[in-house]
Amino acid sequence: MLEVGIKTRLPEKCALGSLKTIASDCILKIEGFSKKNESIKSLVRVKAERVRDLLSNLPLQCDVAITSERDAKILLKEHSCFVALPILESGCIITSVEVKENSVIWQIVCDDEDFLALIEKLEDAKVEFEIVYKGRPEGRSVLTFREEEVLRFAFEKGYFDFPRKTRLEEIAAHFGIAASTLSEIIRRGQKKILEKYFREMAS
């Protein structure tokens, strides 16, 4: 079994890119992909302070389910994606997608045979790509929703600035948790980010 990170350009008219632009202040997590004929469906989880207001102008291809004041799920109905399609057709499993400006990092799980099939399909489709990392799974996990929302809020409030612009207790009060719990969440999230950074630097 392999864990692979593949970086590509953001596909033109990409539904995920459009969603990221509209919901730029949200935390987005891809929870699933499926293939139907030559189209793709995507399930996206969104978290924000006022999620209903932020998602009021989504395109028609989005089916939204508001699960709480700060949480929602979006089903991106059938849309085309010249990158996701060959990934799924090769037998690989997409576990996470990270949209960064004009690029996308696709995190996938596959075996050696499917990996070779994926490379062939991407080349046949003339998709420009870069293997960011490739290796055996080592029990690393991506940030949880809780870790990401805490780290993002702390970053935006200047907690990591020098000197700090906010205190740990103030952030903890915002989330309604103890300062010790918040400190643990921040440390756990920072460790995952550093692990990912050094893994990619070494690959």
N, C-alpha and C positions, 0 to 999 in steps of 0.2 A: 504494500500500500504506500502511496506517495501523497504528500501534501505539496501542492504547487501554487505559486503566485504568478499570474501572468498579467502584464501591463499592456494595455492597448489604448489607442486614441478613443475618445468618447464618440461613439457612432453618431452620424448625422441623424437628426430628428429622433434621437434616443429618448424614449419615454422616461427612463430613469434620470437622464440629464435634465429634462424639462421639469420633473418633479423636484429635483434637487434645487433648481433655480427658484421655483415657486415657493418651496418650503425651506429656504436657505437658513432659517433660524431654528429648524427642527433637527432632531436626531433621527436618522433614517437607518433601519436595519432590514436587509433583504431576508425574508423568512422562507422563500421558496420560489422555484422556477418550474414551469412545465412547458412541454412542447406539444403543439397541436398543428398537424400538417406542417406548413412552413412559417408558423407564427409562434410567439412566445407569450406566456402569461406569467406575471410576477406578483408575489404577495409581499407587501412592504409594511413594516411596522413603523409608526411615526410617534415621536414623543416631543411635546412642546408645552410651554406655559399655558397658551390658549389655543389648543390644537384646532378647535372648531373654526375660529376666525382665520387661522392661517391656511386652512384647507378649503375655504369657501370658493376659491376660483380655480379649482382643478379642472383639467380637460374632461370631455365626456367619456373617454376611455377608462376613467378611474371610477371604481365602485368603492365608496368609503363607508366604513363602519366605525363610528365613534364609540370606543369602549369605556372611556372616562373623560374627565375634563382635560387631562393631559396626555391621553393615549388614544391611538386610532390604528386601524388596519386599512390598507388600501390594496385593492385588487386591480392591478393594471391589466385590463382585458387584452385580447389578442392584439399584439403589435409585432413589428418586425425588428430583428436585431441580428446583424450579420456577424456578431461575435458570439452571443449566447447560443445561437442556433448550432454552429459547429461544435461548441463545447458539449452540448447535450447530445448531439448526434454521435459524437465519438464515444459515448458511454461514461463520460466524466460527470461527477456530481459537483454542482456549484454550491459551496457552503457559505460564501460571503462575497459581497460586492462593495467596493469602496470607490465612490466618485470623487475625484479631485480635479477641479477646474476642467481642463480639456482631456483628462485621461481617466481610465478606469483600471482598478486592480481587481482581477477576478481570482478569488481563492477557491481552489478546487481540490477534490480528493479523487484519486484514480489508481489503477494499477499500471504496470509498465506498458502493457499492450495498448490500453486506452490512451496513455500519454502519447505514444508514438502515433496513434490514429489522430489524436487532436492536433499535433504538430502538422501532420499531412493535410488535414482539413483546413487549418488556418492558412497554410501556404497556398493551397488550391484556391481559397477564397480571396487570396491576395490581401490578407489582414496583416498589417504591421504590428508586431508584438515583441515583447521582451520578457524573458523568464526572470522574474524578480528573485525567486527562490524555489528550490526543489529539494525535497528531502523526506525522510521517514517521519511519521507523526511521533511527537515526543511529549504528548500530553499538554501542550500549550493551548490556551484558550484565548479567544478574543475578548475585548471588553464587554461586560454585561451592560444592559441598558442602564442599570443603576450607577455603575462605575462611570460610564460615559457622561451621563447627565450631571453627576457630581463634579467630575473633572472639568467639563465644559463650563459649568457655572462658576467654579472656583477660578478658572483661568480668566473668564470674562470679568470677574469682580476684582482681579488683580492679586489673588492670593499667592501666585508664584512670582510676582514682581518683587524687586528689592528697592526700597523697603516695601513690605506688604501693604496693600491698600484695604485689606479686610482681614478679619480674624477668623480662626477656625470655628469659634463659638457662633459667630454671626451666620456662617454658612450652614452650620448644624441646625440653627434655629429655623433657617429657611426651609430645610427639608424635614424638620420636626423629629430629628434624631439626636442622640447624645454625641458630644464632641469626640469621645473615644471611638464610637462607631464610625463617624465620618472620617477620622484619621486612618482607621483601618481600611476603609473603602479607597481612600486616596492612595495609600501605600500599595495596596493590591493592584490598583489600576496603573500606577506608575511602573510597577515591576513588569506588568504585561507589555506596556509600551516600550520599555527598555529592552526586554527580551526580543520583541519583534524588530526593533531597530538594529540590534547587534546581530541578529540572525540574518537580516537582509544585507548588512554590511559584509558579513563573512561569506555570503553566497556569490 
